[in-house]
Amino acid sequence: MKKTISALLVFTLLLCLAACGGSSTPAPTQEAPVLTPPPSTVNVPLPESATSGASAEDTDEKEYGGTVRMITTADTAYPFGIPWNSAANVATQVQVPFSETLLFQYTNGTLIPWLAESWEADVENEEARLKLREDVYFSDGTKLTAEVVKWNFDRSIEEKAANPSIAGVEVRGEYEIAIKMAGGFSNAVLPLLPSRAYGITSKENYEKVGADRAGEYPVCTGPFLLKEKIPGSRVVFEKNPNYWIPDRPYLDTFEFHAITDVMTQTASMLSKDDKDRIDVLMQNNGEQIQLLLQDPDLEMFTYASGYSAIYPSSRNEDSPFAKLEVRQATSLAIDRQLLCDARGFGVLEPAKQMIVNGFMGWFDDGRNYYPYDPVKAKELLAQAGYPDGFDTTFVIASTADKEIPVAIQEMLRQVGINCEMEFNEAGLMTEIRSFRGWEGILYGAFTNITSMTSTYRLQLDPDYQYYISTWRPVEEMLPTYNASRVTPELDAGLFKELHALMADNMTIFPILSANTTFIVNKAVRDGGFGQFGLGTIFRPESVWRSTK
């Protein structure tokens, strides 16, 4: 009874609202990489109020000096200096100032060169060949070569940190490597390389000082060196005077401050005192974002990275959700616009497709797979044999914005689907969705990864299921799915076919956009926040602080 009253209160509210050490290094001679996203392909965030983080660099004259501070919620006590430990390290964000990767990747999936200047996919020989830059030095003065890159990949494979698709790396020249693929060619391999797990560290330093010290005192190719680390408080980086890109970085220092409390985060971002001021916050809390954007000194860089979604227990043949009509009815009963008006805070958007605008597979014809029609929902339930509805369970993580699933509970009740709410801790939710399974519906996330091959793998691969109780149209989609993974270049047409199959079969019910959002002080320029997607990829070598 108490839960029903809570649901009615929330629904009423919704209705109201709806109304590493240094030494001398030979000076680099080549030009630095230019990262200017093609305007026609860069992901444009859905909210009109958002500022696109994918714009070209500012035209203002750059200034040298100063400090930029960024909030992290990670455990900064972890020895984050070794890249291949990233799989077990939640502090990958703090690796950005010192650790660099072979490739970068924009939010729309476009790969661009960094430590590697070019690459070539070879389907027949099941490999990808990369040509490395010849002017890159580690902060200990040693040079980046093919042998060093191979050594890094070998360590990653030995530690079982590398993706199983990577069989190994072969040296084809002083600055040329070939990444060999396991189980045949896969176009998902190259998009793995921008991950912090594939950052490159100094082989000579590691062999000289050992794993423990290398983990605590990183020696990589990045623009900053570790200066100070106070676990649970802050990590401070200072300029690398021998960075391989001429005249970079602009800043003297880059700092991460470990702040998990929302009120403290907000106070730090709003502070006008230079010693207390924080400049950058990566946050998906719409309420907090809306509050911060009232400050004229702050701006938002955001992009939609997926959706909150409902996963039905459709794999169980005895479940009502095994019937397509029931899945369709469940989706039709949810008023996404109402939820967005109530809890979107001007940041979120209602789901109309499963794939986000700007990602491969999105349809640009304006179609809406997820309209609101409770009358049709009741008709479909009757056709499926449930004219009086049915009882089920609604499984939710305890960390979710509870007002959204509680309001959905009331919407479903109005068409006859009565949900008993079940809130679980994060660890138990992982066990439920990956191993134990569930009966009813589960509130989770559908993430559009910049590697679109990986996005579809997470949802469709018959041998790899993240939400194990949800049925997929395996026989119908398998030929297209397999074809989409082996093309030298990603094929948007194949991804559209897969997208349509998922939507037509109502495999899941996306609800509201899940955004990756950065709140940034306007004095901070050219950080690339939101341009490369996750908070583990931005532009520390290019960021500068304006004093004007």
RAZI-V690451 format. One record per run of one state. SS is the DSSP state (a for helix, b for strand, c for the rest). FROM is the first residue (numbers start at 1). LEN is the number of residues. If there is no record, write none. Layout:
BEGIN
ss,from,len
SS,FROM,LEN
SS,FROM,LEN
END
This chain:
BEGIN
ss,from,len
c,1,1
a,2,17
c,19,32
b,51,1
c,52,15
b,67,6
c,73,10
a,83,6
c,89,3
a,92,4
c,96,7
b,103,3
c,106,5
b,111,3
c,114,2
b,116,7
c,123,4
b,127,6
c,133,4
b,137,1
c,138,5
b,143,1
c,144,2
a,146,13
c,159,7
b,166,8
c,174,2
b,176,6
c,182,8
a,190,3
c,193,3
a,196,3
c,199,2
b,201,1
c,202,1
a,203,7
c,210,1
a,211,6
c,217,3
b,220,1
c,221,3
b,224,7
c,231,3
b,234,6
c,240,13
b,253,6
c,259,3
a,262,9
c,271,9
b,280,3
c,283,3
a,286,7
c,293,5
b,298,15
c,313,7
a,320,3
c,323,1
a,324,9
c,333,3
a,336,8
c,344,6
b,350,1
c,351,23
a,374,10
c,384,6
b,390,8
c,398,4
a,402,12
c,414,3
b,417,8
c,425,1
a,426,11
c,437,4
b,441,7
c,448,4
a,452,9
c,461,13
a,474,11
c,485,7
a,492,13
c,505,3
b,508,14
c,522,2
b,524,2
c,526,18
b,544,2
c,546,3
END
